[in-house]
Amino acid sequence: MKPINEMVTLEEWNVLLEDSTDSPILVFKHSTSCMISARAFKHVQTFQQGGEDKMDCFMVKVIESRRLSNEIARDTKIPHKSPQILLINNQQVVWNTSHWKITEHRLRQAVRKYC
């Protein structure tokens, strides 16, 4: 099972964005104080645990890492929401969704369609 790694620095984000030219990544923006975000996180974990669609997934805790979360929104030109998930391929967001729309099924569909 591939873990969901926490991203906490701008340097990590810059490296991961650059690395997305070689391999797509998922970035999950998570609010540790939100029940909707807790539910979405479970779907992301389930996605990572099964199937052939697994890929590198990184979590940003938006309250604890507000500066990083804001930088990701600026760099991707995707307005911030939480919970929110971004599928990034070749340094571009090819798919994103938020809140109740973050489900294991939708993640699998997006990965199969865009990667």
Order of alpha helices (4+ residues) and beta strands (2+ residues): beta-alpha-beta-alpha-beta-alpha-beta-beta-alpha
